[in-house]
Amino acid sequence: MHKVDVSLNQDIFAENQTIAQGIQDLLHSHNIRSFDFMGAIGSGKTLIIEHLIDILPNILPDTKVGVIVGDVMGDDDYQRICKHEVPVVNINTGKECHLDAHLIEHALYKLNLSEIDFLFIENIGNLVCPADFPLGTDKRVVTISVTEGDDMVRKHPLIFQLADAIIINKIDLVDVIDVDINKIMKDIRHLGEKTVFLTNARGEKGIQSLLNWLVTP
């Protein structure tokens, strides 16, 4: 029988929550709005963030963006963000399947917070682990793509329950892969009132609506 040290898990989660609250207080003291982008590998998180970086100054001139990118290994997404000439920090977690508040706390030391208005954090690509570790951001966003099937919400309900918004990406492929987007929406409705965006990130469809939500206090 597999035994779990419940008290140890509680301590880990409690410590993460304490650090996350400190992060949120720090970001608010600098008037920074922050967003944790979660989602599976290949769902389109990086491309969506790239679009937001480019379009945001058109809505709010002189707005400065910072990004923290999380991956188990490598810096591919980090290099993509660097091309947009914004402050960015890369975090490699090694064996860990999620970012945690402690990692974000250290990453913030590498950013000049006085020169950032919006902070986007791209979490590790999966729909399980990140749910348990809030990072102190104002909002949490989950991205899925229709290529993952129409049962993703049923299979991983917790992360969707905890999210402030849900992005369903690659909707241009619905007919090609024969996925019923209505099933996805029905599963989301079972979780309660949720803000949902339908996007085709490669064609930038739906990105403007997402951005309008992000900049609304």
C-alpha positions in Angstrom: 0.0 0.0 0.0 1.4 3.4 -1.0 1.7 5.8 2.0 1.7 9.5 1.6 3.1 11.9 4.2 0.1 14.2 4.4 1.7 16.6 6.9 4.7 17.1 4.6 2.4 17.8 1.6 0.5 20.3 3.7 3.7 22.0 4.7 4.9 22.3 1.1 1.6 23.8 0.0 1.4 26.2 2.9 5.0 27.4 2.3 4.2 27.9 -1.3 1.1 29.9 -0.5 3.0 32.1 1.9 5.7 32.9 -0.7 3.0 33.4 -3.3 1.3 36.0 -1.1 4.6 37.8 -0.7 5.1 37.8 -4.5 1.7 39.3 -5.0 2.3 42.0 -2.5 5.6 42.8 -4.1 4.1 43.0 -7.6 1.3 45.2 -6.4 3.7 47.5 -4.7 5.1 48.1 -8.2 1.7 48.4 -9.8 2.4 45.3 -11.9 -0.5 43.2 -13.2 0.5 39.5 -13.5 -0.8 36.4 -15.2 0.1 32.7 -14.9 -0.4 30.9 -18.2 -0.8 27.2 -17.7 -1.5 24.5 -20.2 -0.3 21.4 -22.0 2.8 21.2 -24.2 1.9 22.4 -27.7 -1.3 24.2 -26.6 0.0 27.5 -27.9 1.0 29.3 -24.7 4.2 30.8 -26.0 2.6 32.1 -29.3 -0.3 33.6 -27.4 2.1 35.4 -25.1 4.2 36.6 -28.1 1.0 38.2 -29.6 0.1 39.8 -26.3 3.6 41.4 -26.0 3.3 42.8 -29.5 -0.3 44.1 -29.3 -0.5 45.3 -25.7 1.4 48.6 -26.4 -1.1 49.4 -29.1 -3.9 49.5 -26.5 -1.8 51.0 -23.7 1.0 53.1 -25.1 4.3 52.9 -23.3 3.3 49.8 -21.4 6.2 47.6 -20.5 6.0 43.9 -20.4 8.2 41.3 -18.5 8.1 37.5 -19.0 9.2 34.5 -17.0 9.4 31.3 -19.0 9.3 27.9 -17.3 10.5 24.6 -18.9 11.8 21.4 -17.6 15.0 21.8 -19.7 16.2 24.0 -22.5 15.5 27.6 -23.6 13.6 27.4 -26.8 10.6 29.4 -25.6 12.9 31.8 -23.8 14.7 32.5 -27.1 11.4 33.1 -28.8 10.4 35.7 -26.2 13.9 37.4 -26.4 13.2 38.2 -30.1 10.5 40.6 -28.9 13.0 42.6 -26.9 11.3 42.5 -23.5 12.9 41.6 -20.2 12.6 37.8 -19.8 13.9 35.2 -17.4 14.2 31.5 -18.2 13.6 28.9 -15.4 14.6 25.2 -15.9 13.0 23.0 -13.2 14.9 19.8 -14.0 12.7 17.0 -12.8 9.9 19.2 -11.5 6.7 19.3 -13.5 5.6 22.8 -12.4 6.8 26.2 -11.4 6.4 27.1 -7.7 6.4 30.4 -5.8 10.0 29.9 -4.6 11.3 29.7 -8.2 9.3 32.8 -9.2 10.6 34.7 -6.2 14.2 34.1 -7.3 13.4 35.0 -11.0 12.0 38.3 -9.9 15.4 39.3 -8.6 16.6 39.3 -12.2 14.0 41.7 -13.4 13.8 45.5 -12.8 10.3 45.6 -11.5 10.2 49.4 -11.7 10.2 49.0 -15.5 7.4 46.5 -15.8 3.7 47.0 -16.0 2.5 43.6 -17.0 4.2 40.3 -16.1 3.4 37.1 -18.0 4.5 33.8 -16.6 4.5 30.7 -18.8 4.2 27.6 -16.7 5.5 24.1 -17.4 3.5 22.3 -20.0 1.0 20.0 -18.3 -2.5 20.1 -16.9 -1.8 18.5 -13.5 1.0 19.8 -11.3 0.7 23.6 -11.8 -2.8 23.6 -10.4 -1.5 23.0 -6.8 1.1 25.8 -6.9 -0.2 29.3 -7.2 2.5 31.8 -8.1 1.1 35.0 -6.6 -0.2 36.3 -9.9 -3.4 38.3 -10.2 -5.0 35.8 -12.6 -4.4 32.2 -13.7 -5.1 31.2 -17.3 -5.3 27.7 -18.8 -4.7 27.1 -22.5 -5.8 24.0 -24.3 -6.0 23.2 -28.0 -8.6 21.3 -29.9 -5.9 18.9 -31.1 -5.8 17.5 -27.5 -9.3 16.1 -27.9 -12.6 17.2 -26.5 -12.3 15.4 -23.2 -9.4 17.4 -21.6 -11.7 19.3 -19.2 -13.3 16.1 -17.9 -9.9 14.5 -17.5 -8.2 17.4 -15.7 -11.0 19.3 -14.0 -9.0 20.8 -11.1 -6.8 23.1 -13.1 -9.9 24.4 -15.0 -11.8 25.0 -11.7 -8.9 27.1 -10.4 -8.4 29.1 -13.5 -9.8 32.6 -14.0 -10.0 32.2 -17.7 -9.8 29.3 -20.2 -8.4 29.6 -23.7 -9.4 27.0 -26.3 -6.8 27.4 -29.1 -6.4 26.1 -32.6 -10.1 26.3 -33.3 -9.3 26.6 -37.0 -8.6 22.8 -36.9 -11.9 21.7 -35.4 -13.3 20.4 -38.7 -10.0 18.8 -39.7 -9.6 16.6 -36.6 -13.3 16.1 -35.9 -13.4 17.5 -32.4 -16.8 18.6 -30.9 -16.1 22.0 -29.4 -19.6 22.0 -27.9 -18.5 19.1 -25.7 -15.6 21.1 -24.3 -17.9 24.1 -23.6 -20.4 21.8 -21.9 -17.7 20.4 -19.6 -16.5 23.9 -18.8 -20.1 25.0 -17.9 -20.3 22.2 -15.4 -17.4 23.9 -13.5 -19.5 27.0 -13.0 -19.2 30.5 -14.4 -16.0 30.7 -16.5 -14.5 33.2 -18.9 -13.6 31.4 -22.1 -11.8 32.6 -25.2 -11.8 30.8 -28.6 -8.6 31.5 -30.4 -6.5 30.7 -33.5 -3.2 32.0 -32.3 -1.5 31.6 -35.6 -4.1 33.7 -37.3 -4.4 36.0 -34.2 -8.1 35.3 -34.0 -9.5 35.9 -30.5 -6.3 37.4 -29.2 -7.8 40.9 -29.1 -10.7 39.8 -26.9 -8.2 38.0 -24.6 -6.1 41.2 -24.4 -9.1 43.3 -23.5 -9.9 41.0 -20.6 -6.3 41.1 -19.4 -6.1 44.9 -19.3 -9.5 45.3 -17.6 -9.0 45.8 -13.8 
